[in-house]
Amino acid sequence: MTAEAQGSPTERYRRERPPVARECGDELTRITDDIDDPIVKLRYLQSALSEEGDKSALVQLVPIPPARRAWYRLKGLRALDAVSDDAAVASRTLAARKTARRVVVGTAAAAMLFVPVLVAVIAWQVNKWSSAEPEPMAATMGSSTEANATAVTSTTAPLAVQPMLNPEPESPAPVNRPLVAEPLAAEDLGIVPSMLWLADRGPDWELYSNGLRIETKYMVKGTPRDYRVHSRDGQLLPARHSRPIGILFHTSESDLWPLEPDYEKEVRKGSEALLRFVKREQAYNYMIDRFGRVYRIVDDDSRANHAGHGVWARGDEVYLDLNSAFLGISFESRWEGGRTLPITRAQLIAGRNLTNYLRQRFSIAPEMCVTHGLASVAPKRGLIGYHLDWARGFPFEAFGLPDLYGQALPSVALFGFNYDSEFLRTVGERWPGLVAAEKQLATEARERSISLDDLRRERQAVYRRWRAALPTPGGPERSLEAPAPQTADNRG
């Protein structure tokens, strides 16, 4: 082999010596910063690298970087003794070596204590897993549902998921399957104060004893409530009322952003824009946004423009001016695809607290807390369901209210309103109260020996006369025989 092939001694040295660990090189470089003589520096590096090559593999087995660096520094300082006779340097080197040694020993001791503890914890956890019985699938899904319901719920999924009771995949849910807010167990209902009172207030808010907080910065005063009530025999009762007799629940029908952190600003801006619109139109008395915040829009003594044409009844009393007779509460949500998107748990709790407060303040009977979709009618077409918000899926039970989907629908039983195929395609199957009202109407038609269509026309004419006799809010009343002035009505 030629000298050229063999290379210079320096090249052979570089090829034969394994590469030094980076952490070792860093520590040796720090040590040589104080060596001015290049010859001494070279002798030191050769000595230190030789020692490092013998023990590098052992040091690299140490899993803790600070300990590895301290060990490399300790070895490098030992190699410094062989190239320096300076007493001052030797003194500083000894102090540095003591420090490095303490770091190495302390780290090793901590590791020796930590490892047994870690092993014991892992063994305990494994033993716990192996001894625990597997949870039923329904219980597992229930706990997951409860955790998700506590957080803000997405608008694309129901607030509550019913546990799956068999392992076979379920068929897709029908389009018209009702979506309801999760029912609350008895213990979750908590203690409802026997008497609610105003606990605190500020410039733009009120706090009540059941935890209800009402924001008032958007509040406006509208037209004072002023309405009269019919009896079932057709008499317009003489008393004029200025206090609400019921509550009508709505959905805002507004655009909804996904209820997720990435859309936080959009969700908040959407709610603020909705509140400004509702205030301008005086559309509801109360709005509940998707975070469960309650806003009073039109004050309680004023009628809001929330009901349009509607019919509801209790006992012998029949109500046709629902804007004046009922308080309007709207949840920021939307009727979509024949069903109402589920409200969030925060909205459910806030809505229940608000309902309890209003019921106590105005002595509102539970059967007078109804949804817009149950009461709305289109008089020109003689049809029910002109507005369909909460036509299905309102959580009456969770609000401590009777299920009014089972009550005979007054607009059908009293005034013969009908429905068309479009209504059925949207809503799906008829709710029990609609079926009951149709049976009442059909029974009366048979007893009177007239056709069902003739009876419907007769009853709808009665509705128009009764409606025409209602006084204009704040204006003079009209007699039952006096024709009502014709006004534009684009609501059906």
Phi, psi and omega in degrees: 000132182283162178297328180292321180292322180292329182082174180287160177304323180296316180296318178298323180297317182292323181287324185281329184278130177293154180297139181283145177298143184297317181296323177295315179300320179297317181292319179295323178296320178297322181291322183282354179298332182267002179262114182273325184286119182296327181291315178297320180299319181293315178300320181296314182296320179298316180294316182292321181291326177297317179292322180295322179297331181284329189238006184300318182299324179292317181295323183292346176285344179290122186280352186256114184305315179301323179292321178298315181296321178296322179293316177298319181294320179299316179293322180293324179290325176297320179294338181292333180299329185285346186241356183228130176255003182290124182294322180296317178297319180298323180293315179295322180296319180298317179297317179295324179294322178297319179297314180297322180294321179296321179297315181296313182294317180297318179295318179297319180295318179297321179295321180295328177281324185289318185300312178300322179297316179299316179297318180297318180296317180296318180297319179296318181293318179298318179296323179295317179296318184289330182271341182285142176282144178295138180285143175299152183298321182296319180294321180297314180293326180296318180294323178295319180296319180297321179294320181290326181290331178295321176284173178290133188270145178290151181281354183260004180221151179297152179295324180239141178248124179289136181299142178278123186263352175222154187282350183284144180296138180278153176288155181303144180294137177298156184301323186264015178294127183291141175251125182236155174292152185297139175288150180258132176295162184302320181289338179280343179292335177069188181267120177265121180303139180294335178222126178265144180213163178285112184271329182196162178203157176225189182301326186231024182201159175226141179238129183249165190292344178267011179092355180291127174243125181248122175277132186243008185290342179262004189290137175228162176257131181249204178289131181302147176294137179198106184211162175235164187239142174266150167268164184294340178276002175102355181282133173275109186296143189289332186294138174254134188248147178232005177247144180293144181254347184204180179233134177245121183267136183231168161244151188285340182059028181263165176292140184237127172278154175303136182276073183223156184302327182292343182246024185303312182294319181294319178298315182294316179295322178298318179295318180295320178295321178297317180297320178296319179295313181298322178295315182297319182272354186049051191279330181218160172281324181222145173235139176240112184282181189285348175266004179085013178278133183258128180241129171273122183258296175259129187299159189297336181276357184243151176277140175254159183270064191249341192256333188063218176271129181206163181222133169210158184215154173215120182058236181270358185261137180237130184246126180243336178261079186286337176301320181273322187280338186239145169278137180260120176245123181244134173264136177291094182200190185207140172279121188215127176062035179083013179205160178269132176300141184295138175284162179283163178298324178298320178293321180299312181295316180296318180296322178293317178296320179295318179298316179299319180296312182292323178297318179291317185296321185249011179054051182273127179289148182299326181284000176257013174254098193232167180261156181299320182296336178277333187258339189288141177223161174243095188299321183296328181260352180068034185238153172272169171073034175297320169250138187241011180295130185062028171295340172218155164086006178288135185278068181305315184299316181294336178271001182071031184242156175291152181282101184281356171292344179264355180274138179305128187288118184298324183297331179271311185293323184267322190239007170069020178296148184243190175214160182245182183294328178296321177300314181293323178296325182281313187274330186092213182292153183292143177281160187304323181294327177291318178298316180297319180294320178296322179296320178299316181295317180295322178297317179294322179297319178293318180296328181266357178058042174235163181286155179296324179294320179295320179295320178299315181296321179296315182290324179291327175294322176299317179302315182296322178292316180296319181294320181295332183281349183292140178288149171288134182307121180080000183244184181288151178275161179240156178279165180295331182275340185286131179291145179277143175298141181281125178234154179294134179217106181263011184266009179109000000 
